[in-house]
């Protein structure tokens, strides 16, 4: 496949997901950084479609699991079944054995089932019946969840939220995009016609290039100052952990790669910070996540 820029994926996705370029850039950033993505919003805003589009544009194996209150861990991981003809138990892999797993409405499942994804997301492997099995590479979880205020939801615990590098919201479309949705073809039929523009090899190459991007010492100082402020300001019950700091830096590198930069800028850190940090920061008071992100960025001076 010929060399192409990551922005080509955003352009192709924008033909199907209208008016959400910034969300598409963040989703692509998360994949290039090797992270898992959580998409939170009310039903019908395109969460599931975004996951389908990202998998299809890279030509990756894709499986979808609809999370419900009666879903069991074995329904995700797989189970061994006794085969009478051979007289042995044979393992039947679950849908987690794929490259992109869509965990649809993940917070409708019980905490026990939610936790079945923890090892897969962290180690890219699962332990079933005393045996460890590796997952395909690359491996991404793209999960969607409904707002916690909706009936029948089980809030994700902080340990589970921390496994997601980014959390984004889709939001309602602007009037022009909604008009195009209402007057255009059905999104599902358009998705069937969507051809890959990249592949797993290209994604791996972009990830390696992102990891090699230069980060100046002054920018490291800036990231450290942001992390320190979350711990000392008193605005949050818990500050950002070292793992969150690593995720912030990895996402900033990937964001710079999406925009074809040779080094990471403060603008890259600022662009990804809300998606990387806010789901890891339990607020003392309820308020707008956007306001919280702005307050954090305004409180810490930019590097000179």
Buried (B, 14 or more C-beta within 10 A) or exposed (E): EEEEEBEEBBEBBBEBBBBBEEBBBBBBBBBBBBBBBBBBBBEEBBBBBBBBBBBBBBBBEBBBBEBBEEBEBBBBBBBBEEEEEEEEEEBEBBBBBBBBBBBBBBBBBBEEBBBBBBBBBEEBEBEBEEEEBEBBEBBBBBBBBBEEEEEEBBEBEEEBBBBBBBBBBBBEBEEEBEEEBEEEEEBEEBBEEBEBBBBBEBBBBBBEBBBEBEBEEEBBEBBEBBBBBBEEEEBBEEBBBEEBBEBBBBBBBBBBBBBEBEEBBBBBBBBBBBBBBBBBBEEEEEEEBEEBBEBBBEEBEEBE
